[in-house]
Amino acid sequence: MIKEITAKELDIEGFINEKITEIKEIVGDGMAINALSGGVDSSTVTMLGHRALGNRLKTVFVDNGIMRQGEAGRVVDLFRDLGVKVEVIDAREDFFSAFKGITDPEEKREAVTQTFYRDVFGHIIKESGAKYLLQGTILTDVDETIAGIKRQHNVFEQLGIDPEEAFGYRIIEPLIQLRKDGVRIIGKALGLPPEIFKRIPFPGPALAARVIGEVTPERIETVRKATAVVEELLKDTGAFQYMAILHQDRVTGMRDGKRDFGQQIEVRCWDSVDARAATPTRLSFEVLEKVAGELIRSVPGIVSVTYNIAPKPPSTIEVV
């Protein structure tokens, strides 16, 4: 059983020092790898790891083809300013091959897991000689996986899976006792800028978690463009998280007086503290109209925009 450390009881300096010591003791004189996505969890782990290991931590950004617009360049530039070198790994072909023909949500999540840990990281680990992977699993990831709500791609030991046996390396999870609010506090204390430690959460399976049905480069590009619109127009709402979801079936629309079979985007915007429970943000109709209008105008093929008003539970924050 993992002992939770709440944001209220968090001893910031004590926690940071304890985790730095822990990482040093586990890795010893060896080397570790960590995957940086640019989200608050992975960014916080990156800063912890570099404080503990310095140049013996190799930080990579995996370009899996399912990230937000311009993410790789943004992350590399931002962490260069923080004194951390980030290597970009092109794994787009690996991921889209793994997604081919899959529509079941759990199968898609498993495809992400296997491609990340077995194929991409397995290759990096073998090439570098590292025996450890540092990652930003948090307590909510574990809770949702154990409860069977959805399999988080970064949870193993709690399901009885030994990463060392399955993939050939050990996984270190310094943030596993925290939830999102606690991670933000630690990230800020480690020197991350507000644009990172205040950043809205982003799922491990990335935009694949926001495509209902098969994940293809074309469908990801649609939801990527829609994501950019939604994040830009809802960034000042103060909401916990907001996103665009691409539905599977084409829907009937009209353009220039003629029938037009297009696609549907569902917008979700949530108020929450730690993602365990959430309620839809009460956006004004004026804001909703603005979002819908911009999605239809700037994302090719969109003819329908809806807004989710079901709370979590029974809904979940992400769709897949």
N, C-alpha and C positions, 0 to 999 in steps of 0.2 A: 504494500500500500504506500503510495506517494504522499508525503506530508506536505500539505499546501502551506505556502507562505502568502498571506494576503497582502495587498498593497498597504493596508493600515499598519500591519505589524512588521513591515519590511525594514530591516537595518541595512541601509543602502551600502555604506562603506564595508560593513561586516560581510555582507553577501558577496560583493565584488571581490574582496580579498580571499574569501573562502573558495570561490569558484576558480580564481586564478591559481591558487595553490593546488586545488583539485586537478585542474587541467595539467599543470606541470608534473604532478606526481604520476598521473596516468600515462602521459606521453613519454616522460623521462627524457632521454637524450635523442629520442626519435623525432619523427616528423608527422604532422597531421594535415588533412585537407579540410577546407570548409567551403560550402556552396553558398554564395551570397546572391539573394534574389532582389535585394533592395528594400524589402519589407522590414518592419521594426524588429521582428524576431531574429531573422538571419543577420541583420545589421548589428544588433546588440551582441550576438554570439561572435561575430567577426571581431568587434572591438575587444571583447573579453579574451578571445583566442590570441589576438596579436599582442595584448598586454602580457599574456602568459608565455607565449612561444616566440614572438618576434618573427624573424625570417624562417623559422621552422614550421610556420603555418602557411600553407599554399592556399590562397583564396581564388576561387573560380566563380565566374558567372556562366551558368549553362544556358546558352541560347537554344531553347527547346522549340522555338517557333510559336509558342503560345503565351508569350508575355505581352505586357502593354506596349503601346507605341513608343519607340525610341528608348526603351528601358536599358538596354545594354550600355549604350553610350552615356546615359545619365548616371548610371551606377559607377561605371569606370571613372568618370570625371569627378564625381562627388567623393569617392573614396581615395582618389589620388590626392585630393586636397586634405584628406585626413591622414595621409601618410601610408596608405595601404594600397599595394599593387594588386590589381585584379586582372586575371587572365580570362578572356572570353573563349568558351568552348562551343563550337558549332555542332549542335546535336539535333538540328531540325529534322534531318532525314530519319534518324533513329526514332524520334517520337511519332512522326506522322505515319511511319511504317507500322509502329505498334498500335496506332489507333485505327488502322484500316479495317473497315467492316464491323467495328464495335459500336453498339448503341446502348448497351446496358450500363447504367451509372457505376455500379461496383466494378464491372469489368474495365471500364475506362480508368477508374482510380487505380486498379491493379496494374494496368498497362503503364501508367505513370510511375508507379512504385518500382516495377521490374526494370523499366528502361533507365530510370535514375540510378538505382542502387546496384543492379547487376551489370548493366551494359556500360553506361557512361562513367559512373564512379568506379566501377570495377576496373575499367581500362585506365583511368587516371591513377588509381591506387597502385596498380601493377607497374605503371610507367614510372611513378615517382618513388616507389619503395615505401610510401607511408603505410601505416597500419591502423590509422585512426581517422574517423570522419567526425568533425565537430558540426552539430546542427542545432537549430532553434526550436525543437519540440517544446510546446507548452502544455500545461495541465488540461486545458480545454480540448486539445487534440486527443489526449489519452482518454478523457471522459467520454467523448462522442464515439470513439472507436470501441471502447469496452462496452458501452451501452448498446452498440449495434445501430446507432443512428446513421453513421456513415464511416467507412474506413478511411482514416487519415493516412496519407501516403508515407508519413514519417514515424509511424508507431509500429514497433516490432516486439520488444521484449514482453510487453504487457499482453501480447497475443500468443506468447510461448514461442516466438521466433527468435533464434539466436543469429544476429547479423553476421557474426564472425563465421559461423558455420554456413550460413546461406550465401554470403557475399565475399567472405575472406578478409573482413576488417571489423574493428570494433567501433561502435558509435558512442560518442560522448554528448550528453544532453544537459548542459549547465542550467537551462531555464525551466526544466520540467516541473519545478515546484510552483511556478508563477503562472498567473493569467495575464491577459493582455495589458491591463492597467499597471500591473507590477513591472512588466517588461518595459513599458514606456518610461517608467521612473528610472530604471537601471540604464536604459539607453541614453537618457538625458545626462545622467551622472557620468557616463563614459565619454561624453563629448560629442554625441551625435547631434546634428542640427535639427531644429524643429520640423523641417520638411521631411525628416525620416522618423523621429520618435513620435511625431503627431500624425504620421501617415495612416490613412485608413487601412484596415486589414486587407490582405489579398490571399486567395487560396493557394495551397501547395500545388494542386493540379492546374493552377493558373487559369487562363481563359477556357480551358477544356471543361472546367467546372461550371461554365456559363453557356455551354452549347448543348441543347437538348437534341439527342440523336448523334449521328456520326460526326467525329471531329475531322475536318478537312482543312487544308490551307485557306480555301476560299471562305468557308464558314467562320474560321477564326479571324480572317481579315475583316469580315462584316462586324463581328462582335468587338473586335479591337477598335474599329472606328466609332462604334456606338459607345464603347467604354470611355473613349476620349471625350465625347460630347457630354455624357452623363457626369463624369468626374469634374469637368470644367464648370458646368452649370449648377452643380449641387455642392461645390466645395465650400460655400459660405453658409450652409444650412446648420452646421454644428452637429450633423448626424454622425453616428458611430461608423457607418459604412453605407456605400451606395454603389449601384452596379447596373449593367445592362445584360439581359438574358436573351439569347437567340432561340426562338421556338423551332420545332422540327418541321411541322407541316406548313406548306405554303397556304396563304390565305387570299381570299378574293378582295381585290381593291379596284380603284378606278383612277385612270389618268387620261386627261384630254378627252373625257367623255366616253372612253372605252374601258372594257374590263381589263384588269392588270393583276395577274397572279403574282403576289409579292411575298415578303417575309414579315414576321411579327417580332418586335422587340418588347420584352417585359422589363420595366424599370422597377428596381427595388431600392428602398432607402430605409435605413434602420436606426432606431434609438436603442442603445444598449450600453452596458458597462463592461461586461466581460464575454459577451457572445453566448452565454448559457441560455439566456432568454432575451427576446427582442420584440419591439413593437414597431410597426410601420410609422415613419415620420409623417406628421400631418402637414404635408406640403400644400400650399395654396393652389387653387385651380389655375391661377395665372402662371405659377412656376411650372406646373405640369404641362400646360399648353405650350410654354416656351420650349421645354425639353422635347415634347413630341414634335413640334414644328421643326426644330433643328435636326432631330434624328431623321425625319422624313426628307428634309432638304439636303442633308449632307452625307447620308449613308445610302448608297445605291441599293435599290430593291426593297426598301422598307415601305410598307403601305399601312401598317397597323402598329400602334403603341399602346400598351396597357400599363397599369400601376398596381403592384401587389399590395393588398390591404390585410392579408392574413398574418397574425402574429406568430412568433416562435415561442413554444410549440403552438399548433401542430406543424407549421411551416418550419423550414430551416433558412438560415441566412443565404447560403448559396443554393443553387437549384439542383446540382448534380452531386 
